[in-house]
Amino acid sequence: MVMGTGLYTWFERRVIGRMQARLGPNRWGPFGLLQPIADVIKLMVKEDTVPAIADRLVFNVAPVVLLVPTLLVMAVIPFGDDTFLGRLNVGVLFIIGVTSVNTIAVLAGGWASRNKYAMMGAMRGVAMLISYEVPMALGIVGVVLISSSLSLFDVVQAQGVPFWLVQPLGFLVFIAAASAEMSRTPFDQIEAESELGAGYHTEYSGMKFAIFQLAEFMAPLVTSVIATVLFFSGTRGWDPIPGQVWFLLKVFFIMFVLLWVRATWPRLRIDQIMGFAWKGLFAMALLNIFVVAVEVLVLQDPDTGVLTTGDLWLMAAINWGVTLVTIAFMVMVFGRKHWERPTPSPSPLANMYAEAD
């Protein structure tokens, strides 16, 4: 995972550099491949400082609390029929539960620093992470309904048709909420440089800061892996290409899409981020659950409880129509004018002074 994250940092910087009409890292090694190693060496030799008024115990533990859940998620991912660390029959619940721990790490890091910018970033982070955990979990419910299982292995086997085609609305809700959980652009209000410095880890340096950065860069990789298993049929693909190769190709595709969004969209205001969670994604997630539940109830074989490939394609046709109508409705109701701040009108007192002059 650590090596994969190092390669991802290089991949991200090169891709975003190309999108921004520049080269990206190209000094250390061929094509800049050794740049992640240079970054690690730089952080290792930096002084590890702790603010005098900080809560030292919580301050030191917070980076580890953020990193460990990200690593634990990979333990239940099926990279193949016989390639896994743990085979849980409740793997979906495990992922939802473990990823929720990140909220504690963000709050602990900001609170223990005793810094107003770090605390402000932590409070923003907690509000945003809690808000987006709800639609992210609800976006996965449709997957559970179709596969009739909480096991990630059963979810992969149930995808005769990839679930992003069967329920595109649920996939869009999940990927948008997961992007917010990663605090990546356009949802990076936790670390808004122009407002909060480095956000909740403003006071961190040296290897503690490196651990925070490792966890943050590992998050897109883990998110892409989870999305591959839940919505892109995991290792399933066409012969003669091995399943593991298909898995990696799908992961790289999702990572590229996430990078594309990051390089394209500007940062949203905090009120826009919160409104998008509760007014947009939450409503769409509930609609997706209702539609999928009705389809499963009608199409599922009452004896075997199985959905055939034909049933999945029929659900895909219906759900794509529902998705397009829902997005059009959301754009119409919550378009640009909904988020524009009203122009303040001058007060009568100001007019009185202006007339006097």
C-alpha positions as a Markdown table, in Angstrom:
| # | Residue | x | y | z |
|---|---|---|---|---|
| 1 | Met | 0.0 | 0.0 | 0.0 |
| 2 | Val | 2.8 | 2.4 | 0.9 |
| 3 | Met | 4.6 | 1.8 | -2.4 |
| 4 | Gly | 1.3 | 2.1 | -4.3 |
| 5 | Thr | 0.6 | 5.4 | -2.6 |
| 6 | Gly | 4.0 | 6.7 | -3.6 |
| 7 | Leu | 3.3 | 5.8 | -7.2 |
| 8 | Tyr | -0.1 | 7.4 | -6.9 |
| 9 | Thr | 1.4 | 10.7 | -5.8 |
| 10 | Trp | 3.7 | 10.7 | -8.8 |
| 11 | Phe | 0.7 | 9.8 | -11.1 |
| 12 | Glu | -1.4 | 12.5 | -9.6 |
| 13 | Arg | 1.1 | 15.2 | -10.0 |
| 14 | Arg | 2.0 | 14.2 | -13.5 |
| 15 | Val | -1.6 | 14.0 | -14.6 |
| 16 | Ile | -2.6 | 17.3 | -13.0 |
| 17 | Gly | 0.5 | 18.9 | -14.5 |
| 18 | Arg | -0.5 | 17.8 | -18.0 |
| 19 | Met | -4.0 | 19.1 | -17.4 |
| 20 | Gln | -2.6 | 22.5 | -16.3 |
| 21 | Ala | -0.2 | 22.7 | -19.3 |
| 22 | Arg | 3.0 | 22.0 | -17.3 |
| 23 | Leu | 5.3 | 19.1 | -16.9 |
| 24 | Gly | 4.9 | 18.1 | -13.2 |
| 25 | Pro | 7.8 | 16.5 | -11.3 |
| 26 | Asn | 10.6 | 15.5 | -13.7 |
| 27 | Arg | 13.9 | 16.1 | -11.9 |
| 28 | Trp | 14.4 | 13.0 | -9.6 |
| 29 | Gly | 14.8 | 9.9 | -11.7 |
| 30 | Pro | 13.4 | 9.1 | -15.2 |
| 31 | Phe | 10.1 | 11.0 | -15.7 |
| 32 | Gly | 10.3 | 12.1 | -12.0 |
| 33 | Leu | 9.6 | 8.6 | -10.7 |
| 34 | Leu | 11.9 | 9.1 | -7.7 |
| 35 | Gln | 10.1 | 12.3 | -6.6 |
| 36 | Pro | 8.0 | 10.4 | -3.9 |
| 37 | Ile | 11.3 | 9.1 | -2.4 |
| 38 | Ala | 12.8 | 12.6 | -2.4 |
| 39 | Asp | 9.6 | 13.9 | -0.6 |
| 40 | Val | 9.9 | 11.3 | 2.1 |
| 41 | Ile | 13.6 | 12.0 | 2.7 |
| 42 | Lys | 12.8 | 15.7 | 3.0 |
| 43 | Leu | 10.1 | 15.1 | 5.6 |
| 44 | Met | 12.3 | 12.6 | 7.5 |
| 45 | Val | 15.0 | 15.2 | 8.1 |
| 46 | Lys | 12.7 | 18.0 | 9.1 |
| 47 | Glu | 12.4 | 18.9 | 12.8 |
| 48 | Asp | 9.5 | 17.2 | 14.6 |
| 49 | Thr | 8.0 | 20.0 | 16.6 |
| 50 | Val | 5.1 | 20.0 | 19.2 |
| 51 | Pro | 3.5 | 23.3 | 20.3 |
| 52 | Ala | 4.2 | 24.1 | 23.9 |
| 53 | Ile | 0.4 | 24.3 | 24.8 |
| 54 | Ala | -0.6 | 21.3 | 22.7 |
| 55 | Asp | -2.1 | 18.1 | 24.2 |
| 56 | Arg | 1.0 | 16.0 | 23.5 |
| 57 | Leu | -0.7 | 12.6 | 23.8 |
| 58 | Val | -3.6 | 13.3 | 21.5 |
| 59 | Phe | -1.3 | 15.4 | 19.2 |
| 60 | Asn | 1.0 | 12.4 | 18.7 |
| 61 | Val | -1.8 | 9.8 | 18.3 |
| 62 | Ala | -4.0 | 11.7 | 15.8 |
| 63 | Pro | -1.9 | 10.9 | 12.6 |
| 64 | Val | -1.9 | 7.2 | 13.5 |
| 65 | Val | -5.6 | 7.2 | 14.1 |
| 66 | Leu | -6.1 | 8.6 | 10.6 |
| 67 | Leu | -3.8 | 6.2 | 8.9 |
| 68 | Val | -4.8 | 2.9 | 10.5 |
| 69 | Pro | -8.5 | 2.7 | 9.3 |
| 70 | Thr | -7.3 | 3.4 | 5.7 |
| 71 | Leu | -5.0 | 0.4 | 5.9 |
| 72 | Leu | -7.7 | -1.8 | 7.6 |
| 73 | Val | -10.1 | -1.3 | 4.7 |
| 74 | Met | -7.7 | -3.1 | 2.3 |
| 75 | Ala | -7.8 | -6.2 | 4.5 |
| 76 | Val | -11.3 | -7.2 | 3.4 |
| 77 | Ile | -10.9 | -6.3 | -0.3 |
| 78 | Pro | -11.1 | -9.3 | -2.7 |
| 79 | Phe | -8.3 | -8.9 | -5.2 |
| 80 | Gly | -9.2 | -12.3 | -6.6 |
| 81 | Asp | -11.0 | -15.6 | -5.7 |
| 82 | Asp | -8.1 | -16.6 | -3.5 |
| 83 | Thr | -6.3 | -13.2 | -3.0 |
| 84 | Phe | -7.5 | -11.5 | 0.2 |
| 85 | Leu | -6.4 | -11.0 | 3.8 |
| 86 | Gly | -9.8 | -11.5 | 5.4 |
| 87 | Arg | -13.1 | -12.9 | 4.1 |
| 88 | Leu | -15.8 | -11.2 | 6.2 |
| 89 | Asn | -19.5 | -12.0 | 5.5 |
| 90 | Val | -20.2 | -8.3 | 6.5 |
| 91 | Gly | -17.4 | -6.7 | 4.5 |
| 92 | Val | -19.7 | -3.8 | 3.5 |
| 93 | Leu | -20.5 | -2.9 | 7.1 |
| 94 | Phe | -16.8 | -3.2 | 8.0 |
| 95 | Ile | -15.9 | -0.6 | 5.4 |
| 96 | Ile | -18.6 | 1.8 | 6.4 |
| 97 | Gly | -17.7 | 1.5 | 10.1 |
| 98 | Val | -13.9 | 1.7 | 9.7 |
| 99 | Thr | -14.0 | 4.7 | 7.4 |
| 100 | Ser | -16.0 | 6.6 | 10.0 |
| 101 | Val | -13.1 | 6.7 | 12.4 |
| 102 | Asn | -11.4 | 9.4 | 10.2 |
| 103 | Thr | -13.7 | 12.0 | 11.8 |
| 104 | Ile | -12.2 | 11.3 | 15.2 |
| 105 | Ala | -8.6 | 11.8 | 13.9 |
| 106 | Val | -9.5 | 15.1 | 12.2 |
| 107 | Leu | -11.1 | 16.5 | 15.4 |
| 108 | Ala | -8.2 | 15.2 | 17.6 |
| 109 | Gly | -5.5 | 16.7 | 15.4 |
| 110 | Gly | -7.2 | 20.1 | 15.3 |
| 111 | Trp | -8.2 | 20.2 | 19.0 |
| 112 | Ala | -4.9 | 19.0 | 20.3 |
| 113 | Ser | -2.9 | 21.6 | 18.3 |
| 114 | Arg | -4.5 | 24.5 | 20.4 |
| 115 | Asn | -4.4 | 26.6 | 17.2 |
| 116 | Lys | -7.4 | 28.6 | 16.0 |
| 117 | Tyr | -6.8 | 27.8 | 12.3 |
| 118 | Ala | -6.4 | 24.1 | 13.1 |
| 119 | Met | -9.5 | 24.0 | 15.2 |
| 120 | Met | -11.5 | 25.8 | 12.6 |
| 121 | Gly | -10.4 | 23.3 | 10.0 |
| 122 | Ala | -11.2 | 20.4 | 12.3 |
| 123 | Met | -14.7 | 21.8 | 13.0 |
| 124 | Arg | -15.3 | 22.2 | 9.3 |
| 125 | Gly | -14.0 | 18.7 | 8.7 |
| 126 | Val | -16.2 | 17.1 | 11.3 |
| 127 | Ala | -19.3 | 18.8 | 10.0 |
| 128 | Met | -18.5 | 17.8 | 6.4 |
| 129 | Leu | -17.4 | 14.3 | 7.1 |
| 130 | Ile | -20.4 | 13.4 | 9.3 |
| 131 | Ser | -22.7 | 15.0 | 6.6 |
| 132 | Tyr | -21.3 | 13.0 | 3.8 |
| 133 | Glu | -21.0 | 9.7 | 5.6 |
| 134 | Val | -24.8 | 9.4 | 5.5 |
| 135 | Pro | -25.2 | 9.6 | 1.6 |
| 136 | Met | -22.1 | 7.5 | 1.1 |
| 137 | Ala | -23.6 | 4.7 | 3.2 |
| 138 | Leu | -27.0 | 5.1 | 1.6 |
| 139 | Gly | -25.4 | 4.9 | -1.8 |
| 140 | Ile | -24.1 | 1.5 | -1.0 |
| 141 | Val | -27.5 | 0.2 | 0.2 |
| 142 | Gly | -28.7 | -0.3 | -3.4 |
| 143 | Val | -25.7 | -2.6 | -4.0 |
| 144 | Val | -26.7 | -4.7 | -0.9 |
| 145 | Leu | -30.3 | -4.9 | -2.1 |
| 146 | Ile | -29.3 | -6.2 | -5.6 |
| 147 | Ser | -26.7 | -8.7 | -4.4 |
| 148 | Ser | -28.7 | -9.7 | -1.3 |
| 149 | Ser | -25.5 | -9.9 | 0.7 |
| 150 | Leu | -23.1 | -7.8 | 2.8 |
| 151 | Ser | -20.1 | -9.9 | 1.6 |
| 152 | Leu | -17.8 | -8.2 | -0.9 |
| 153 | Phe | -17.2 | -11.5 | -2.6 |
| 154 | Asp | -21.0 | -12.0 | -3.1 |
| 155 | Val | -21.3 | -8.5 | -4.4 |
| 156 | Val | -18.6 | -9.1 | -7.0 |
| 157 | Gln | -20.2 | -12.4 | -8.1 |
| 158 | Ala | -23.7 | -10.8 | -8.4 |
| 159 | Gln | -22.4 | -8.3 | -11.0 |
| 160 | Gly | -23.3 | -10.0 | -14.2 |
| 161 | Val | -23.8 | -6.4 | -15.2 |
| 162 | Pro | -21.6 | -3.9 | -13.4 |
| 163 | Phe | -23.6 | -2.1 | -10.8 |
| 164 | Trp | -22.6 | 1.4 | -12.1 |
| 165 | Leu | -24.7 | 0.6 | -15.1 |
| 166 | Val | -27.5 | -1.0 | -13.1 |
| 167 | Gln | -27.9 | 1.9 | -10.6 |
| 168 | Pro | -26.0 | 4.9 | -11.9 |
| 169 | Leu | -27.7 | 7.3 | -9.4 |
| 170 | Gly | -26.3 | 5.2 | -6.5 |
| 171 | Phe | -22.9 | 5.2 | -8.1 |
| 172 | Leu | -22.9 | 9.0 | -8.5 |
| 173 | Val | -24.0 | 9.5 | -4.9 |
| 174 | Phe | -21.3 | 7.2 | -3.6 |
| 175 | Ile | -18.4 | 8.7 | -5.7 |
| 176 | Ala | -19.4 | 12.3 | -4.9 |
| 177 | Ala | -19.8 | 11.5 | -1.1 |
| 178 | Ala | -16.5 | 9.6 | -1.1 |
| 179 | Ser | -14.7 | 12.6 | -2.8 |
| 180 | Ala | -16.0 | 14.8 | 0.0 |
| 181 | Glu | -14.8 | 12.2 | 2.6 |
| 182 | Met | -11.3 | 12.4 | 1.1 |
| 183 | Ser | -11.4 | 16.2 | 1.4 |
| 184 | Arg | -10.3 | 16.6 | -2.2 |
| 185 | Thr | -11.1 | 19.5 | -4.5 |
| 186 | Pro | -13.9 | 20.7 | -4.8 |
| 187 | Phe | -14.5 | 19.6 | -1.2 |
| 188 | Asp | -11.2 | 20.7 | 0.4 |
| 189 | Gln | -12.6 | 23.3 | 2.8 |
| 190 | Ile | -10.9 | 21.5 | 5.6 |
| 191 | Glu | -7.5 | 22.6 | 4.3 |
| 192 | Ala | -8.5 | 25.8 | 2.4 |
| 193 | Glu | -5.0 | 27.3 | 2.1 |
| 194 | Ser | -6.2 | 30.9 | 1.5 |
| 195 | Glu | -8.3 | 30.7 | 4.8 |
| 196 | Leu | -6.8 | 28.2 | 7.2 |
| 197 | Gly | -3.2 | 27.6 | 6.2 |
| 198 | Ala | -2.9 | 23.8 | 6.3 |
| 199 | Gly | -6.2 | 23.2 | 8.1 |
| 200 | Tyr | -6.3 | 20.8 | 11.0 |
| 201 | His | -2.7 | 19.8 | 10.6 |
| 202 | Thr | -1.3 | 23.3 | 10.5 |
| 203 | Glu | 1.0 | 22.7 | 13.5 |
| 204 | Tyr | 2.3 | 19.3 | 12.4 |
| 205 | Ser | 5.8 | 18.8 | 10.9 |
| 206 | Gly | 8.3 | 16.1 | 10.1 |
| 207 | Met | 7.1 | 12.5 | 10.1 |
| 208 | Lys | 3.8 | 13.3 | 11.8 |
| 209 | Phe | 2.9 | 15.5 | 8.9 |
| 210 | Ala | 4.2 | 12.8 | 6.5 |
| 211 | Ile | 1.8 | 10.3 | 8.1 |
| 212 | Phe | -1.1 | 12.7 | 7.5 |
| 213 | Gln | 0.0 | 13.2 | 3.9 |
| 214 | Leu | 0.3 | 9.4 | 3.5 |
| 215 | Ala | -3.2 | 8.8 | 4.8 |
| 216 | Glu | -4.6 | 11.6 | 2.6 |
| 217 | Phe | -2.9 | 10.3 | -0.6 |
| 218 | Met | -3.9 | 6.8 | 0.3 |
| 219 | Ala | -7.6 | 7.7 | 0.5 |
| 220 | Pro | -8.1 | 8.1 | -3.3 |
| 221 | Leu | -6.4 | 4.8 | -3.9 |
| 222 | Val | -8.6 | 3.0 | -1.3 |
| 223 | Thr | -11.7 | 4.8 | -2.6 |
| 224 | Ser | -11.0 | 3.6 | -6.2 |
| 225 | Val | -10.5 | 0.1 | -4.9 |
| 226 | Ile | -13.8 | 0.1 | -3.0 |
| 227 | Ala | -15.7 | 1.6 | -6.0 |
| 228 | Thr | -14.1 | -1.1 | -8.2 |
| 229 | Val | -15.5 | -3.9 | -6.0 |
| 230 | Leu | -18.9 | -2.4 | -5.4 |
| 231 | Phe | -19.7 | -0.9 | -8.8 |
| 232 | Phe | -17.2 | -2.2 | -11.4 |
| 233 | Ser | -17.5 | -5.9 | -10.8 |
| 234 | Gly | -14.0 | -6.3 | -9.2 |
| 235 | Thr | -11.8 | -8.8 | -10.9 |
| 236 | Arg | -14.5 | -9.8 | -13.4 |
| 237 | Gly | -13.7 | -9.2 | -17.1 |
| 238 | Trp | -13.2 | -10.7 | -20.5 |
| 239 | Asp | -10.8 | -13.6 | -21.1 |
| 240 | Pro | -7.9 | -14.1 | -21.7 |
| 241 | Ile | -6.9 | -11.0 | -19.6 |
| 242 | Pro | -6.4 | -12.1 | -15.9 |
| 243 | Gly | -8.8 | -10.8 | -13.3 |
| 244 | Gln | -6.1 | -9.0 | -11.4 |
| 245 | Val | -5.2 | -7.0 | -14.5 |
| 246 | Trp | -8.9 | -6.0 | -15.0 |
| 247 | Phe | -9.0 | -4.9 | -11.4 |
| 248 | Leu | -6.0 | -2.7 | -11.7 |
| 249 | Leu | -7.3 | -1.1 | -15.0 |
| 250 | Lys | -10.6 | -0.3 | -13.3 |
| 251 | Val | -8.8 | 1.2 | -10.3 |
| 252 | Phe | -6.6 | 3.4 | -12.5 |
| 253 | Phe | -9.7 | 4.5 | -14.5 |
| 254 | Ile | -11.5 | 5.6 | -11.3 |
| 255 | Met | -8.4 | 7.4 | -10.0 |
| 256 | Phe | -8.1 | 9.3 | -13.3 |
| 257 | Val | -11.7 | 10.4 | -13.1 |
| 258 | Leu | -11.2 | 11.6 | -9.5 |
| 259 | Leu | -8.0 | 13.5 | -10.6 |
| 260 | Trp | -10.0 | 15.0 | -13.6 |
| 261 | Val | -12.6 | 16.4 | -11.2 |
| 262 | Arg | -9.9 | 17.8 | -8.9 |
| 263 | Ala | -8.1 | 19.5 | -11.7 |
| 264 | Thr | -11.4 | 20.9 | -13.2 |
| 265 | Trp | -13.6 | 22.2 | -10.4 |
| 266 | Pro | -12.9 | 25.1 | -8.1 |
| 267 | Arg | -13.3 | 24.9 | -4.4 |
| 268 | Leu | -16.9 | 25.2 | -3.1 |
| 269 | Arg | -18.0 | 27.4 | -0.2 |
| 270 | Ile | -18.7 | 25.6 | 3.0 |
| 271 | Asp | -22.5 | 26.4 | 2.8 |
| 272 | Gln | -22.6 | 25.0 | -0.7 |
| 273 | Ile | -20.8 | 21.8 | 0.4 |
| 274 | Met | -23.2 | 21.2 | 3.3 |
| 275 | Gly | -26.3 | 22.1 | 1.2 |
| 276 | Phe | -25.1 | 19.7 | -1.5 |
| 277 | Ala | -24.9 | 16.9 | 1.0 |
| 278 | Trp | -28.3 | 17.3 | 2.6 |
| 279 | Lys | -30.4 | 18.8 | -0.2 |
| 280 | Gly | -28.9 | 16.9 | -3.1 |
| 281 | Leu | -27.1 | 13.7 | -2.3 |
| 282 | Phe | -29.2 | 12.6 | 0.6 |
| 283 | Ala | -32.4 | 13.0 | -1.4 |
| 284 | Met | -30.9 | 11.2 | -4.4 |
| 285 | Ala | -29.7 | 8.4 | -2.2 |
| 286 | Leu | -33.2 | 7.9 | -0.7 |
| 287 | Leu | -34.7 | 7.9 | -4.2 |
| 288 | Asn | -32.2 | 5.4 | -5.5 |
| 289 | Ile | -33.0 | 3.0 | -2.5 |
| 290 | Phe | -36.7 | 3.3 | -3.1 |
| 291 | Val | -36.5 | 2.6 | -6.9 |
| 292 | Val | -34.0 | -0.3 | -6.5 |
| 293 | Ala | -36.1 | -1.8 | -3.7 |
| 294 | Val | -39.2 | -1.8 | -5.8 |
| 295 | Glu | -37.4 | -3.3 | -8.8 |
| 296 | Val | -35.8 | -6.1 | -6.8 |
| 297 | Leu | -39.2 | -6.8 | -5.2 |
| 298 | Val | -40.9 | -7.1 | -8.6 |
| 299 | Leu | -38.1 | -8.8 | -10.6 |
| 300 | Gln | -36.4 | -11.1 | -8.1 |
| 301 | Asp | -37.2 | -14.8 | -8.4 |
| 302 | Pro | -39.4 | -15.6 | -5.4 |
| 303 | Asp | -38.0 | -19.1 | -5.1 |
| 304 | Thr | -34.2 | -18.6 | -5.6 |
| 305 | Gly | -34.1 | -14.9 | -4.7 |
| 306 | Val | -31.8 | -14.3 | -7.7 |
| 307 | Leu | -31.8 | -11.6 | -10.4 |
| 308 | Thr | -30.9 | -12.7 | -13.9 |
| 309 | Thr | -28.7 | -10.8 | -16.3 |
| 310 | Gly | -31.9 | -9.8 | -18.2 |
| 311 | Asp | -33.4 | -8.4 | -15.0 |
| 312 | Leu | -30.2 | -6.4 | -14.4 |
| 313 | Trp | -30.3 | -4.9 | -17.9 |
| 314 | Leu | -34.0 | -4.0 | -17.4 |
| 315 | Met | -33.1 | -2.3 | -14.1 |
| 316 | Ala | -30.3 | -0.4 | -15.9 |
| 317 | Ala | -32.6 | 0.9 | -18.5 |
| 318 | Ile | -35.1 | 2.1 | -15.9 |
| 319 | Asn | -32.5 | 3.6 | -13.6 |
| 320 | Trp | -30.7 | 5.5 | -16.3 |
| 321 | Gly | -34.0 | 7.3 | -17.1 |
| 322 | Val | -34.6 | 8.0 | -13.4 |
| 323 | Thr | -31.0 | 9.3 | -13.1 |
| 324 | Leu | -31.3 | 11.7 | -16.0 |
| 325 | Val | -34.7 | 13.0 | -14.8 |
| 326 | Thr | -33.4 | 13.4 | -11.2 |
| 327 | Ile | -30.2 | 15.3 | -12.3 |
| 328 | Ala | -32.3 | 17.6 | -14.5 |
| 329 | Phe | -34.7 | 18.3 | -11.7 |
| 330 | Met | -31.8 | 19.0 | -9.2 |
| 331 | Val | -30.2 | 21.4 | -11.7 |
| 332 | Met | -33.5 | 23.2 | -12.2 |
| 333 | Val | -34.2 | 23.5 | -8.5 |
| 334 | Phe | -30.7 | 24.0 | -7.1 |
| 335 | Gly | -29.1 | 25.8 | -10.0 |
| 336 | Arg | -26.7 | 28.6 | -10.0 |
| 337 | Lys | -29.2 | 31.2 | -8.7 |
| 338 | His | -30.0 | 29.1 | -5.7 |
| 339 | Trp | -26.4 | 29.4 | -4.4 |
| 340 | Glu | -25.9 | 33.1 | -5.3 |
| 341 | Arg | -25.7 | 35.4 | -2.4 |
| 342 | Pro | -28.2 | 38.2 | -2.5 |
| 343 | Thr | -26.8 | 41.7 | -3.2 |
| 344 | Pro | -27.0 | 43.6 | 0.1 |
| 345 | Ser | -29.0 | 46.8 | -0.1 |
| 346 | Pro | -27.6 | 50.0 | 1.5 |
| 347 | Ser | -29.1 | 50.9 | 4.8 |
| 348 | Pro | -31.2 | 54.0 | 5.2 |
| 349 | Leu | -28.6 | 55.4 | 7.6 |
| 350 | Ala | -25.9 | 55.1 | 4.9 |
| 351 | Asn | -28.2 | 57.0 | 2.4 |
| 352 | Met | -28.8 | 59.7 | 5.0 |
| 353 | Tyr | -25.1 | 60.4 | 5.4 |
| 354 | Ala | -24.6 | 60.2 | 1.6 |
| 355 | Glu | -27.3 | 62.9 | 1.1 |
| 356 | Ala | -25.8 | 65.0 | 3.8 |
| 357 | Asp | -22.4 | 65.0 | 2.0 |
